[in-house]
Amino acid sequence: MMRIETKSGYKAYHCTATEIKITGGKGICDSCGKPHRLGYLIPVLNRWYCEGCFNEWDNSTRFYGSDNAVEQRVDAYYRQMIPLTG
Ligand SMILES: [Zn+2]
């Protein structure tokens, strides 16, 4: 998975369906429920979104600093499970 910049300021990773399967994910978008080969892991939501759903979320969400502890904990979990690339 590869770290990307978000408009919202939250952490996110470009993450393939194959990579998310390491954690028990199925490559199904947690928002629209459709299968995708490529998606975005969003630690603060603990969700994996397809590109369309990710962009919709990133364009409409607001950053709250109070989410930081949850984001850090979930982010650390995924980073130990899935190697970073790029
Ligand atoms: Zn989706």
PDB file of the backbone (N, CA, C, O) and the ligand in Angstrom, with CONECT records:
HET     ZN  A 101       1
ATOM      1  N   MET A   1       0.849  -1.186   0.000  1.00  0.00           N
ATOM      2  CA  MET A   1       0.000   0.000   0.000  1.00  0.00           C
ATOM      3  C   MET A   1       0.879   1.227   0.000  1.00  0.00           C
ATOM      4  O   MET A   1       2.017   1.192   0.468  1.00  0.00           O
ATOM      5  N   MET A   2       0.348   2.304  -0.525  1.00  0.00           N
ATOM      6  CA  MET A   2       1.127   3.528  -0.700  1.00  0.00           C
ATOM      7  C   MET A   2       0.397   4.702  -0.056  1.00  0.00           C
ATOM      8  O   MET A   2      -0.781   4.943  -0.320  1.00  0.00           O
ATOM      9  N   ARG A   3       1.120   5.423   0.792  1.00  0.00           N
ATOM     10  CA  ARG A   3       0.560   6.598   1.452  1.00  0.00           C
ATOM     11  C   ARG A   3       0.187   7.641   0.414  1.00  0.00           C
ATOM     12  O   ARG A   3       0.942   7.887  -0.526  1.00  0.00           O
ATOM     13  N   ILE A   4      -0.978   8.253   0.583  1.00  0.00           N
ATOM     14  CA  ILE A   4      -1.388   9.323  -0.321  1.00  0.00           C
ATOM     15  C   ILE A   4      -1.778  10.555   0.491  1.00  0.00           C
ATOM     16  O   ILE A   4      -2.047  10.459   1.689  1.00  0.00           O
ATOM     17  N   GLU A   5      -1.804  11.694  -0.161  1.00  0.00           N
ATOM     18  CA  GLU A   5      -2.245  12.919   0.479  1.00  0.00           C
ATOM     19  C   GLU A   5      -3.760  13.022   0.303  1.00  0.00           C
ATOM     20  O   GLU A   5      -4.287  12.746  -0.775  1.00  0.00           O
ATOM     21  N   THR A   6      -4.445  13.414   1.355  1.00  0.00           N
ATOM     22  CA  THR A   6      -5.890  13.627   1.249  1.00  0.00           C
ATOM     23  C   THR A   6      -6.189  15.120   1.366  1.00  0.00           C
ATOM     24  O   THR A   6      -5.407  15.881   1.935  1.00  0.00           O
ATOM     25  N   LYS A   7      -7.330  15.523   0.821  1.00  0.00           N
ATOM     26  CA  LYS A   7      -7.760  16.911   0.962  1.00  0.00           C
ATOM     27  C   LYS A   7      -8.163  17.199   2.393  1.00  0.00           C
ATOM     28  O   LYS A   7      -8.008  18.319   2.881  1.00  0.00           O
ATOM     29  N   SER A   8      -8.684  16.174   3.065  1.00  0.00           N
ATOM     30  CA  SER A   8      -9.232  16.351   4.407  1.00  0.00           C
ATOM     31  C   SER A   8      -8.170  16.434   5.492  1.00  0.00           C
ATOM     32  O   SER A   8      -8.433  16.959   6.573  1.00  0.00           O
ATOM     33  N   GLY A   9      -6.970  15.923   5.220  1.00  0.00           N
ATOM     34  CA  GLY A   9      -5.922  15.921   6.229  1.00  0.00           C
ATOM     35  C   GLY A   9      -5.801  14.610   6.988  1.00  0.00           C
ATOM     36  O   GLY A   9      -4.890  14.443   7.799  1.00  0.00           O
ATOM     37  N   TYR A  10      -6.715  13.679   6.730  1.00  0.00           N
ATOM     38  CA  TYR A  10      -6.602  12.365   7.357  1.00  0.00           C
ATOM     39  C   TYR A  10      -5.608  11.504   6.590  1.00  0.00           C
ATOM     40  O   TYR A  10      -5.328  11.749   5.417  1.00  0.00           O
ATOM     41  N   LYS A  11      -5.078  10.488   7.274  1.00  0.00           N
ATOM     42  CA  LYS A  11      -4.192   9.527   6.627  1.00  0.00           C
ATOM     43  C   LYS A  11      -5.025   8.631   5.710  1.00  0.00           C
ATOM     44  O   LYS A  11      -6.172   8.310   6.023  1.00  0.00           O
ATOM     45  N   ALA A  12      -4.440   8.225   4.570  1.00  0.00           N
ATOM     46  CA  ALA A  12      -5.089   7.245   3.698  1.00  0.00           C
ATOM     47  C   ALA A  12      -4.015   6.582   2.847  1.00  0.00           C
ATOM     48  O   ALA A  12      -2.934   7.131   2.634  1.00  0.00           O
ATOM     49  N   TYR A  13      -4.342   5.392   2.369  1.00  0.00           N
ATOM     50  CA  TYR A  13      -3.398   4.610   1.579  1.00  0.00           C
ATOM     51  C   TYR A  13      -4.084   4.054   0.347  1.00  0.00           C
ATOM     52  O   TYR A  13      -5.214   3.572   0.417  1.00  0.00           O
ATOM     53  N   HIS A  14      -3.392   4.123  -0.786  1.00  0.00           N
ATOM     54  CA  HIS A  14      -3.835   3.398  -1.963  1.00  0.00           C
ATOM     55  C   HIS A  14      -3.495   1.937  -1.696  1.00  0.00           C
ATOM     56  O   HIS A  14      -2.341   1.609  -1.420  1.00  0.00           O
ATOM     57  N   CYS A  15      -4.471   1.076  -1.775  1.00  0.00           N
ATOM     58  CA  CYS A  15      -4.298  -0.291  -1.282  1.00  0.00           C
ATOM     59  C   CYS A  15      -5.104  -1.234  -2.163  1.00  0.00           C
ATOM     60  O   CYS A  15      -6.316  -1.069  -2.303  1.00  0.00           O
ATOM     61  N   THR A  16      -4.446  -2.216  -2.752  1.00  0.00           N
ATOM     62  CA  THR A  16      -5.139  -3.132  -3.655  1.00  0.00           C
ATOM     63  C   THR A  16      -6.017  -4.115  -2.877  1.00  0.00           C
ATOM     64  O   THR A  16      -5.855  -4.294  -1.670  1.00  0.00           O
ATOM     65  N   ALA A  17      -6.937  -4.739  -3.587  1.00  0.00           N
ATOM     66  CA  ALA A  17      -7.780  -5.766  -2.969  1.00  0.00           C
ATOM     67  C   ALA A  17      -6.923  -6.911  -2.452  1.00  0.00           C
ATOM     68  O   ALA A  17      -7.222  -7.489  -1.407  1.00  0.00           O
ATOM     69  N   THR A  18      -5.846  -7.245  -3.186  1.00  0.00           N
ATOM     70  CA  THR A  18      -4.941  -8.308  -2.744  1.00  0.00           C
ATOM     71  C   THR A  18      -4.292  -7.952  -1.417  1.00  0.00           C
ATOM     72  O   THR A  18      -4.172  -8.803  -0.536  1.00  0.00           O
ATOM     73  N   GLU A  19      -3.872  -6.697  -1.267  1.00  0.00           N
ATOM     74  CA  GLU A  19      -3.248  -6.263  -0.010  1.00  0.00           C
ATOM     75  C   GLU A  19      -4.239  -6.282   1.149  1.00  0.00           C
ATOM     76  O   GLU A  19      -3.904  -6.720   2.250  1.00  0.00           O
ATOM     77  N   ILE A  20      -5.455  -5.808   0.903  1.00  0.00           N
ATOM     78  CA  ILE A  20      -6.427  -5.729   2.002  1.00  0.00           C
ATOM     79  C   ILE A  20      -6.859  -7.130   2.446  1.00  0.00           C
ATOM     80  O   ILE A  20      -7.324  -7.311   3.571  1.00  0.00           O
ATOM     81  N   LYS A  21      -6.705  -8.115   1.564  1.00  0.00           N
ATOM     82  CA  LYS A  21      -7.049  -9.490   1.947  1.00  0.00           C
ATOM     83  C   LYS A  21      -6.126 -10.026   3.034  1.00  0.00           C
ATOM     84  O   LYS A  21      -6.492 -10.956   3.754  1.00  0.00           O
ATOM     85  N   ILE A  22      -4.916  -9.442   3.163  1.00  0.00           N
ATOM     86  CA  ILE A  22      -3.993  -9.816   4.246  1.00  0.00           C
ATOM     87  C   ILE A  22      -4.668  -9.623   5.603  1.00  0.00           C
ATOM     88  O   ILE A  22      -4.418 -10.375   6.545  1.00  0.00           O
ATOM     89  N   THR A  23      -5.521  -8.613   5.689  1.00  0.00           N
ATOM     90  CA  THR A  23      -6.167  -8.287   6.967  1.00  0.00           C
ATOM     91  C   THR A  23      -7.539  -8.931   7.100  1.00  0.00           C
ATOM     92  O   THR A  23      -8.255  -8.680   8.070  1.00  0.00           O
ATOM     93  N   GLY A  24      -7.906  -9.758   6.132  1.00  0.00           N
ATOM     94  CA  GLY A  24      -9.221 -10.395   6.183  1.00  0.00           C
ATOM     95  C   GLY A  24     -10.269  -9.676   5.366  1.00  0.00           C
ATOM     96  O   GLY A  24     -11.421 -10.108   5.318  1.00  0.00           O
ATOM     97  N   GLY A  25      -9.882  -8.558   4.707  1.00  0.00           N
ATOM     98  CA  GLY A  25     -10.811  -7.853   3.837  1.00  0.00           C
ATOM     99  C   GLY A  25     -11.092  -8.676   2.589  1.00  0.00           C
ATOM    100  O   GLY A  25     -10.351  -9.603   2.264  1.00  0.00           O
ATOM    101  N   LYS A  26     -12.164  -8.330   1.897  1.00  0.00           N
ATOM    102  CA  LYS A  26     -12.591  -9.102   0.737  1.00  0.00           C
ATOM    103  C   LYS A  26     -12.459  -8.340  -0.587  1.00  0.00           C
ATOM    104  O   LYS A  26     -12.779  -8.880  -1.646  1.00  0.00           O
ATOM    105  N   GLY A  27     -11.988  -7.088  -0.533  1.00  0.00           N
ATOM    106  CA  GLY A  27     -11.940  -6.295  -1.756  1.00  0.00           C
ATOM    107  C   GLY A  27     -13.299  -5.746  -2.140  1.00  0.00           C
ATOM    108  O   GLY A  27     -13.558  -5.430  -3.302  1.00  0.00           O
ATOM    109  N   ILE A  28     -14.169  -5.638  -1.134  1.00  0.00           N
ATOM    110  CA  ILE A  28     -15.509  -5.074  -1.332  1.00  0.00           C
ATOM    111  C   ILE A  28     -15.519  -3.688  -0.681  1.00  0.00           C
ATOM    112  O   ILE A  28     -15.164  -3.534   0.488  1.00  0.00           O
ATOM    113  N   CYS A  29     -15.927  -2.695  -1.451  1.00  0.00           N
ATOM    114  CA  CYS A  29     -15.971  -1.331  -0.913  1.00  0.00           C
ATOM    115  C   CYS A  29     -16.915  -1.279   0.289  1.00  0.00           C
ATOM    116  O   CYS A  29     -18.049  -1.754   0.220  1.00  0.00           O
ATOM    117  N   ASP A  30     -16.433  -0.695   1.396  1.00  0.00           N
ATOM    118  CA  ASP A  30     -17.245  -0.605   2.615  1.00  0.00           C
ATOM    119  C   ASP A  30     -18.340   0.443   2.510  1.00  0.00           C
ATOM    120  O   ASP A  30     -19.167   0.560   3.414  1.00  0.00           O
ATOM    121  N   SER A  31     -18.361   1.206   1.424  1.00  0.00           N
ATOM    122  CA  SER A  31     -19.423   2.198   1.261  1.00  0.00           C
ATOM    123  C   SER A  31     -20.485   1.720   0.266  1.00  0.00           C
ATOM    124  O   SER A  31     -21.664   1.647   0.610  1.00  0.00           O
ATOM    125  N   CYS A  32     -20.074   1.396  -0.964  1.00  0.00           N
ATOM    126  CA  CYS A  32     -21.058   1.036  -1.996  1.00  0.00           C
ATOM    127  C   CYS A  32     -21.305  -0.472  -2.075  1.00  0.00           C
ATOM    128  O   CYS A  32     -22.270  -0.909  -2.702  1.00  0.00           O
ATOM    129  N   GLY A  33     -20.443  -1.262  -1.448  1.00  0.00           N
ATOM    130  CA  GLY A  33     -20.664  -2.708  -1.403  1.00  0.00           C
ATOM    131  C   GLY A  33     -20.309  -3.453  -2.674  1.00  0.00           C
ATOM    132  O   GLY A  33     -20.663  -4.621  -2.828  1.00  0.00           O
ATOM    133  N   LYS A  34     -19.606  -2.784  -3.595  1.00  0.00           N
ATOM    134  CA  LYS A  34     -19.226  -3.431  -4.857  1.00  0.00           C
ATOM    135  C   LYS A  34     -17.773  -3.901  -4.800  1.00  0.00           C
ATOM    136  O   LYS A  34     -16.957  -3.283  -4.116  1.00  0.00           O
ATOM    137  N   PRO A  35     -17.434  -4.990  -5.509  1.00  0.00           N
ATOM    138  CA  PRO A  35     -16.046  -5.458  -5.531  1.00  0.00           C
ATOM    139  C   PRO A  35     -15.177  -4.551  -6.403  1.00  0.00           C
ATOM    140  O   PRO A  35     -15.608  -4.080  -7.456  1.00  0.00           O
ATOM    141  N   HIS A  36     -13.958  -4.319  -5.948  1.00  0.00           N
ATOM    142  CA  HIS A  36     -12.999  -3.503  -6.694  1.00  0.00           C
ATOM    143  C   HIS A  36     -11.612  -4.102  -6.530  1.00  0.00           C
ATOM    144  O   HIS A  36     -11.311  -4.721  -5.510  1.00  0.00           O
ATOM    145  N   ARG A  37     -10.760  -3.913  -7.551  1.00  0.00           N
ATOM    146  CA  ARG A  37      -9.379  -4.399  -7.465  1.00  0.00           C
ATOM    147  C   ARG A  37      -8.469  -3.393  -6.791  1.00  0.00           C
ATOM    148  O   ARG A  37      -7.448  -3.762  -6.211  1.00  0.00           O
ATOM    149  N   LEU A  38      -8.836  -2.118  -6.865  1.00  0.00           N
ATOM    150  CA  LEU A  38      -8.053  -1.053  -6.246  1.00  0.00           C
ATOM    151  C   LEU A  38      -8.945  -0.246  -5.314  1.00  0.00           C
ATOM    152  O   LEU A  38     -10.132  -0.054  -5.580  1.00  0.00           O
ATOM    153  N   GLY A  39      -8.366   0.217  -4.232  1.00  0.00           N
ATOM    154  CA  GLY A  39      -9.160   1.014  -3.308  1.00  0.00           C
ATOM    155  C   GLY A  39      -8.278   1.832  -2.387  1.00  0.00           C
ATOM    156  O   GLY A  39      -7.071   1.963  -2.594  1.00  0.00           O
ATOM    157  N   TYR A  40      -8.916   2.376  -1.367  1.00  0.00           N
ATOM    158  CA  TYR A  40      -8.237   3.280  -0.440  1.00  0.00           C
ATOM    159  C   TYR A  40      -8.556   2.872   0.986  1.00  0.00           C
ATOM    160  O   TYR A  40      -9.716   2.785   1.387  1.00  0.00           O
ATOM    161  N   LEU A  41      -7.506   2.627   1.733  1.00  0.00           N
ATOM    162  CA  LEU A  41      -7.652   2.310   3.141  1.00  0.00           C
ATOM    163  C   LEU A  41      -7.663   3.615   3.935  1.00  0.00           C
ATOM    164  O   LEU A  41      -6.772   4.451   3.783  1.00  0.00           O
ATOM    165  N   ILE A  42      -8.674   3.779   4.778  1.00  0.00           N
ATOM    166  CA  ILE A  42      -8.842   5.013   5.547  1.00  0.00           C
ATOM    167  C   ILE A  42      -8.823   4.657   7.032  1.00  0.00           C
ATOM    168  O   ILE A  42      -9.852   4.270   7.586  1.00  0.00           O
ATOM    169  N   PRO A  43      -7.650   4.785   7.693  1.00  0.00           N
ATOM    170  CA  PRO A  43      -7.554   4.354   9.090  1.00  0.00           C
ATOM    171  C   PRO A  43      -8.566   5.012  10.022  1.00  0.00           C
ATOM    172  O   PRO A  43      -9.101   4.336  10.901  1.00  0.00           O
ATOM    173  N   VAL A  44      -8.847   6.297   9.864  1.00  0.00           N
ATOM    174  CA  VAL A  44      -9.743   6.964  10.817  1.00  0.00           C
ATOM    175  C   VAL A  44     -11.159   6.373  10.765  1.00  0.00           C
ATOM    176  O   VAL A  44     -11.887   6.416  11.757  1.00  0.00           O
ATOM    177  N   LEU A  45     -11.543   5.827   9.619  1.00  0.00           N
ATOM    178  CA  LEU A  45     -12.851   5.167   9.490  1.00  0.00           C
ATOM    179  C   LEU A  45     -12.743   3.657   9.690  1.00  0.00           C
ATOM    180  O   LEU A  45     -13.744   2.968   9.884  1.00  0.00           O
ATOM    181  N   ASN A  46     -11.501   3.155   9.637  1.00  0.00           N
ATOM    182  CA  ASN A  46     -11.264   1.711   9.619  1.00  0.00           C
ATOM    183  C   ASN A  46     -12.062   1.072   8.481  1.00  0.00           C
ATOM    184  O   ASN A  46     -12.729   0.054   8.664  1.00  0.00           O
ATOM    185  N   ARG A  47     -11.978   1.692   7.310  1.00  0.00           N
ATOM    186  CA  ARG A  47     -12.722   1.223   6.139  1.00  0.00           C
ATOM    187  C   ARG A  47     -11.858   1.252   4.885  1.00  0.00           C
ATOM    188  O   ARG A  47     -10.853   1.959   4.808  1.00  0.00           O
ATOM    189  N   TRP A  48     -12.284   0.457   3.908  1.00  0.00           N
ATOM    190  CA  TRP A  48     -11.627   0.395   2.606  1.00  0.00           C
ATOM    191  C   TRP A  48     -12.659   0.807   1.559  1.00  0.00           C
ATOM    192  O   TRP A  48     -13.684   0.144   1.397  1.00  0.00           O
ATOM    193  N   TYR A  49     -12.388   1.903   0.849  1.00  0.00           N
ATOM    194  CA  TYR A  49     -13.337   2.464  -0.110  1.00  0.00           C
ATOM    195  C   TYR A  49     -12.795   2.353  -1.537  1.00  0.00           C
ATOM    196  O   TYR A  49     -11.585   2.412  -1.752  1.00  0.00           O
ATOM    197  N   CYS A  50     -13.694   2.194  -2.503  1.00  0.00           N
ATOM    198  CA  CYS A  50     -13.315   2.296  -3.913  1.00  0.00           C
ATOM    199  C   CYS A  50     -12.979   3.760  -4.215  1.00  0.00           C
ATOM    200  O   CYS A  50     -13.197   4.637  -3.379  1.00  0.00           O
ATOM    201  N   GLU A  51     -12.451   4.016  -5.406  1.00  0.00           N
ATOM    202  CA  GLU A  51     -12.016   5.378  -5.734  1.00  0.00           C
ATOM    203  C   GLU A  51     -13.162   6.388  -5.670  1.00  0.00           C
ATOM    204  O   GLU A  51     -13.006   7.480  -5.124  1.00  0.00           O
ATOM    205  N   GLY A  52     -14.307   6.018  -6.227  1.00  0.00           N
ATOM    206  CA  GLY A  52     -15.446   6.940  -6.245  1.00  0.00           C
ATOM    207  C   GLY A  52     -15.926   7.285  -4.847  1.00  0.00           C
ATOM    208  O   GLY A  52     -16.165   8.451  -4.534  1.00  0.00           O
ATOM    209  N   CYS A  53     -16.063   6.276  -4.016  1.00  0.00           N
ATOM    210  CA  CYS A  53     -16.526   6.515  -2.646  1.00  0.00           C
ATOM    211  C   CYS A  53     -15.468   7.256  -1.835  1.00  0.00           C
ATOM    212  O   CYS A  53     -15.798   8.100  -1.002  1.00  0.00           O
ATOM    213  N   PHE A  54     -14.179   6.936  -2.081  1.00  0.00           N
ATOM    214  CA  PHE A  54     -13.108   7.645  -1.387  1.00  0.00           C
ATOM    215  C   PHE A  54     -13.149   9.129  -1.729  1.00  0.00           C
ATOM    216  O   PHE A  54     -13.080   9.973  -0.836  1.00  0.00           O
ATOM    217  N   ASN A  55     -13.262   9.451  -3.013  1.00  0.00           N
ATOM    218  CA  ASN A  55     -13.261  10.863  -3.417  1.00  0.00           C
ATOM    219  C   ASN A  55     -14.470  11.600  -2.851  1.00  0.00           C
ATOM    220  O   ASN A  55     -14.363  12.752  -2.430  1.00  0.00           O
ATOM    221  N   GLU A  56     -15.611  10.935  -2.842  1.00  0.00           N
ATOM    222  CA  GLU A  56     -16.817  11.558  -2.276  1.00  0.00           C
ATOM    223  C   GLU A  56     -16.590  11.867  -0.793  1.00  0.00           C
ATOM    224  O   GLU A  56     -16.914  12.954  -0.314  1.00  0.00           O
ATOM    225  N   TRP A  57     -16.024  10.886  -0.075  1.00  0.00           N
ATOM    226  CA  TRP A  57     -15.741  11.101   1.352  1.00  0.00           C
ATOM    227  C   TRP A  57     -14.718  12.218   1.550  1.00  0.00           C
ATOM    228  O   TRP A  57     -14.922  13.118   2.364  1.00  0.00           O
ATOM    229  N   ASP A  58     -13.610  12.154   0.794  1.00  0.00           N
ATOM    230  CA  ASP A  58     -12.520  13.110   1.002  1.00  0.00           C
ATOM    231  C   ASP A  58     -12.950  14.529   0.654  1.00  0.00           C
ATOM    232  O   ASP A  58     -12.467  15.489   1.254  1.00  0.00           O
ATOM    233  N   ASN A  59     -13.850  14.666  -0.307  1.00  0.00           N
ATOM    234  CA  ASN A  59     -14.312  15.995  -0.707  1.00  0.00           C
ATOM    235  C   ASN A  59     -15.333  16.572   0.265  1.00  0.00           C
ATOM    236  O   ASN A  59     -15.582  17.778   0.244  1.00  0.00           O
ATOM    237  N   SER A  60     -15.919  15.753   1.105  1.00  0.00           N
ATOM    238  CA  SER A  60     -17.005  16.248   1.947  1.00  0.00           C
ATOM    239  C   SER A  60     -16.705  16.181   3.443  1.00  0.00           C
ATOM    240  O   SER A  60     -17.465  16.710   4.254  1.00  0.00           O
ATOM    241  N   THR A  61     -15.583  15.521   3.813  1.00  0.00           N
ATOM    242  CA  THR A  61     -15.323  15.354   5.242  1.00  0.00           C
ATOM    243  C   THR A  61     -14.553  16.535   5.808  1.00  0.00           C
ATOM    244  O   THR A  61     -13.874  17.262   5.083  1.00  0.00           O
ATOM    245  N   ARG A  62     -14.673  16.709   7.117  1.00  0.00           N
ATOM    246  CA  ARG A  62     -13.892  17.730   7.826  1.00  0.00           C
ATOM    247  C   ARG A  62     -12.958  17.036   8.786  1.00  0.00           C
ATOM    248  O   ARG A  62     -13.294  16.003   9.365  1.00  0.00           O
ATOM    249  N   PHE A  63     -11.784  17.610   8.949  1.00  0.00           N
ATOM    250  CA  PHE A  63     -10.783  17.047   9.853  1.00  0.00           C
ATOM    251  C   PHE A  63     -11.092  17.470  11.287  1.00  0.00           C
ATOM    252  O   PHE A  63     -11.295  18.648  11.579  1.00  0.00           O
ATOM    253  N   TYR A  64     -11.123  16.476  12.167  1.00  0.00           N
ATOM    254  CA  TYR A  64     -11.291  16.738  13.595  1.00  0.00           C
ATOM    255  C   TYR A  64     -10.075  16.180  14.330  1.00  0.00           C
ATOM    256  O   TYR A  64      -9.801  14.981  14.270  1.00  0.00           O
ATOM    257  N   GLY A  65      -9.351  17.051  15.021  1.00  0.00           N
ATOM    258  CA  GLY A  65      -8.168  16.624  15.754  1.00  0.00           C
ATOM    259  C   GLY A  65      -8.474  15.594  16.821  1.00  0.00           C
ATOM    260  O   GLY A  65      -7.604  14.811  17.203  1.00  0.00           O
ATOM    261  N   SER A  66      -9.704  15.591  17.305  1.00  0.00           N
ATOM    262  CA  SER A  66     -10.084  14.630  18.357  1.00  0.00           C
ATOM    263  C   SER A  66     -10.082  13.193  17.837  1.00  0.00           C
ATOM    264  O   SER A  66     -10.120  12.253  18.632  1.00  0.00           O
ATOM    265  N   ASP A  67     -10.039  13.007  16.521  1.00  0.00           N
ATOM    266  CA  ASP A  67      -9.974  11.664  15.933  1.00  0.00           C
ATOM    267  C   ASP A  67      -8.548  11.109  15.934  1.00  0.00           C
ATOM    268  O   ASP A  67      -8.331   9.952  15.577  1.00  0.00           O
ATOM    269  N   ASN A  68      -7.588  11.927  16.332  1.00  0.00           N
ATOM    270  CA  ASN A  68      -6.183  11.569  16.160  1.00  0.00           C
ATOM    271  C   ASN A  68      -5.795  10.262  16.854  1.00  0.00           C
ATOM    272  O   ASN A  68      -5.074   9.457  16.265  1.00  0.00           O
ATOM    273  N   ALA A  69      -6.245  10.030  18.075  1.00  0.00           N
ATOM    274  CA  ALA A  69      -5.844   8.826  18.811  1.00  0.00           C
ATOM    275  C   ALA A  69      -6.351   7.569  18.112  1.00  0.00           C
ATOM    276  O   ALA A  69      -5.617   6.591  17.974  1.00  0.00           O
ATOM    277  N   VAL A  70      -7.593   7.597  17.677  1.00  0.00           N
ATOM    278  CA  VAL A  70      -8.172   6.445  16.967  1.00  0.00           C
ATOM    279  C   VAL A  70      -7.424   6.222  15.658  1.00  0.00           C
ATOM    280  O   VAL A  70      -7.068   5.092  15.325  1.00  0.00           O
ATOM    281  N   GLU A  71      -7.187   7.298  14.918  1.00  0.00           N
ATOM    282  CA  GLU A  71      -6.499   7.186  13.639  1.00  0.00           C
ATOM    283  C   GLU A  71      -5.105   6.588  13.824  1.00  0.00           C
ATOM    284  O   GLU A  71      -4.700   5.718  13.052  1.00  0.00           O
ATOM    285  N   GLN A  72      -4.369   7.043  14.836  1.00  0.00           N
ATOM    286  CA  GLN A  72      -3.008   6.552  15.075  1.00  0.00           C
ATOM    287  C   GLN A  72      -3.016   5.058  15.401  1.00  0.00           C
ATOM    288  O   GLN A  72      -2.167   4.307  14.921  1.00  0.00           O
ATOM    289  N   ARG A  73      -3.968   4.641  16.210  1.00  0.00           N
ATOM    290  CA  ARG A  73      -4.026   3.236  16.633  1.00  0.00           C
ATOM    291  C   ARG A  73      -4.349   2.329  15.446  1.00  0.00           C
ATOM    292  O   ARG A  73      -3.696   1.303  15.257  1.00  0.00           O
ATOM    293  N   VAL A  74      -5.341   2.694  14.653  1.00  0.00           N
ATOM    294  CA  VAL A  74      -5.733   1.869  13.504  1.00  0.00           C
ATOM    295  C   VAL A  74      -4.649   1.911  12.432  1.00  0.00           C
ATOM    296  O   VAL A  74      -4.362   0.901  11.790  1.00  0.00           O
ATOM    297  N   ASP A  75      -4.049   3.084  12.242  1.00  0.00           N
ATOM    298  CA  ASP A  75      -2.976   3.237  11.264  1.00  0.00           C
ATOM    299  C   ASP A  75      -1.795   2.317  11.617  1.00  0.00           C
ATOM    300  O   ASP A  75      -1.239   1.661  10.737  1.00  0.00           O
ATOM    301  N   ALA A  76      -1.416   2.268  12.887  1.00  0.00           N
ATOM    302  CA  ALA A  76      -0.296   1.420  13.318  1.00  0.00           C
ATOM    303  C   ALA A  76      -0.607  -0.055  13.059  1.00  0.00           C
ATOM    304  O   ALA A  76       0.269  -0.820  12.657  1.00  0.00           O
ATOM    305  N   TYR A  77      -1.848  -0.441  13.292  1.00  0.00           N
ATOM    306  CA  TYR A  77      -2.264  -1.824  13.053  1.00  0.00           C
ATOM    307  C   TYR A  77      -2.072  -2.192  11.573  1.00  0.00           C
ATOM    308  O   TYR A  77      -1.466  -3.217  11.261  1.00  0.00           O
ATOM    309  N   TYR A  78      -2.580  -1.366  10.680  1.00  0.00           N
ATOM    310  CA  TYR A  78      -2.473  -1.692   9.252  1.00  0.00           C
ATOM    311  C   TYR A  78      -1.036  -1.628   8.750  1.00  0.00           C
ATOM    312  O   TYR A  78      -0.633  -2.415   7.893  1.00  0.00           O
ATOM    313  N   ARG A  79      -0.273  -0.689   9.287  1.00  0.00           N
ATOM    314  CA  ARG A  79       1.115  -0.561   8.814  1.00  0.00           C
ATOM    315  C   ARG A  79       1.976  -1.743   9.232  1.00  0.00           C
ATOM    316  O   ARG A  79       2.969  -2.049   8.573  1.00  0.00           O
ATOM    317  N   GLN A  80       1.609  -2.404  10.310  1.00  0.00           N
ATOM    318  CA  GLN A  80       2.380  -3.604  10.670  1.00  0.00           C
ATOM    319  C   GLN A  80       1.914  -4.812   9.872  1.00  0.00           C
ATOM    320  O   GLN A  80       2.650  -5.791   9.744  1.00  0.00           O
ATOM    321  N   MET A  81       0.703  -4.755   9.336  1.00  0.00           N
ATOM    322  CA  MET A  81       0.153  -5.880   8.572  1.00  0.00           C
ATOM    323  C   MET A  81       0.515  -5.804   7.087  1.00  0.00           C
ATOM    324  O   MET A  81       0.832  -6.824   6.474  1.00  0.00           O
ATOM    325  N   ILE A  82       0.470  -4.610   6.513  1.00  0.00           N
ATOM    326  CA  ILE A  82       0.618  -4.434   5.071  1.00  0.00           C
ATOM    327  C   ILE A  82       1.856  -3.589   4.797  1.00  0.00           C
ATOM    328  O   ILE A  82       1.941  -2.453   5.264  1.00  0.00           O
ATOM    329  N   PRO A  83       2.829  -4.133   4.037  1.00  0.00           N
ATOM    330  CA  PRO A  83       4.050  -3.361   3.759  1.00  0.00           C
ATOM    331  C   PRO A  83       3.768  -2.117   2.920  1.00  0.00           C
ATOM    332  O   PRO A  83       2.929  -2.140   2.019  1.00  0.00           O
ATOM    333  N   LEU A  84       4.481  -1.030   3.229  1.00  0.00           N
ATOM    334  CA  LEU A  84       4.374   0.183   2.419  1.00  0.00           C
ATOM    335  C   LEU A  84       5.179   0.005   1.135  1.00  0.00           C
ATOM    336  O   LEU A  84       6.234  -0.629   1.137  1.00  0.00           O
ATOM    337  N   THR A  85       4.682   0.559   0.059  1.00  0.00           N
ATOM    338  CA  THR A  85       5.393   0.573  -1.218  1.00  0.00           C
ATOM    339  C   THR A  85       5.484   2.005  -1.703  1.00  0.00           C
ATOM    340  O   THR A  85       4.724   2.873  -1.273  1.00  0.00           O
ATOM    341  N   GLY A  86       6.411   2.238  -2.592  1.00  0.00           N
ATOM    342  CA  GLY A  86       6.524   3.554  -3.223  1.00  0.00           C
ATOM    343  C   GLY A  86       6.922   4.664  -2.284  1.00  0.00           C
ATOM    344  O   GLY A  86       7.048   5.814  -2.705  1.00  0.00           O
TER     345      GLY A  86
HETATM  346 ZN    ZN A 101     -17.464   2.328  -3.302  1.00  0.00          ZN2+
END
